Amino acid sequence: MAQLVVETTDLTKKYGSFTAVNRLNLKIEQGEVFGFLGANGAGKTTTMLMLLGLTEPTAGTVRVCGMDPARQPLEVKRLVGYVPERVGFYEDLTARQNLRFTAELNRIRRAEAEDKIVSLLGSVGLSEVMDHPVATFSRGMKQRLGIADVWLKDPKLAFLDEPTTGIDPNGIDEMLKLISGMAKRGITIIFCSHVLPQVQKLCSRVGILSKGNLVADGPIDRLGRDAATAGRYRMEAEVDDLKPAVVEAVRRVAGIEEVETSGNTLVATARSDMRGQVSRAIIDSGALLLGMKIEEFNLEKIYKRYSKEA
């Protein structure tokens, strides 16, 4: 069983009569890239502050790496990294010097830190400028330095808040590859972004907050099925010659609830993934199957649907 890195139970934060986060129940496992979504004011920042131990919950419990951030803030901070939307560094220091300072704060031995700093700056594409003042860096370069800064202490969990804002398209691709590389090394990532195609490309699971409530939580494909087709699977098959006999053969497959056609495309709906059975029915009816896929769901539509229902 995968280890839980984040676990909240009925986590609540109130400011006077205003409830910023309402009874949040969330579990995030080691190595997940979790997309944390919500409009401004939905409660994402407040949740992150509680997970980081920077504000105490009004009610409920929170555990990060098995610890209470409010009671064990220093222990949690040693295991957690954070890249804000606007990364702050000492502008008059070089990239290498900034990372040395981070290493000292985290009690990483100097000899070990030097090799690691050079390696990480290479990984984020800053080798050639590692001894340049950060004041000369573009925003994208600072964001990449932020990733290296987090990576330096080998965190169990990294919060990335709008890490691609203000970066050119090439820089965005590089940043997403870096984040993916962190996950492959077992670092759990909470990825906050309003750029939904990036979230869909990167995240294994998403949670959607609206008015302080977690209105959706799960893999994108499951949320899409729940939102669009009441949990059913829609299988799209492209056939060379979609004759009535082919359609009828698919309709007779046990478990198929509905069959629709458009041109040479057949769409079969069922309560489980029945691509194998549908493919066999098409081939046995004498038709040539050109392609088969499960209907893909657009995260933007999913987000709008769940946010609207909140």
Secondary structure, 3 states (H helix, E strand, C coil): CCCEEEEEEEEEEEECCEEEEEEEEEEEECCCEEEEECCCCCCHHHHHHHHCCCCCCCEEEEEECCECCCCCHHHHHHHEEEECCCCCCCCCCEHHHHHHHHHHHCCCCHHHHHHHHHHHHHHCCCHHHCCCEHHHCCHHHHHHHHHHHHHCCCCCEEEEECCCCCCCHHHHHHHHHHHHHHHHCCCEEEEECCCHHHHHHHCCEEEEEECCEEEEEECHHHHHHHHHHCCCEEEEEEECCCCHHHHHHHHCCCCEEEEEEECCEEEEEECCCCHHHHHHHHHHCCCCEEEEEECCCCHHHHHHHHHHHC
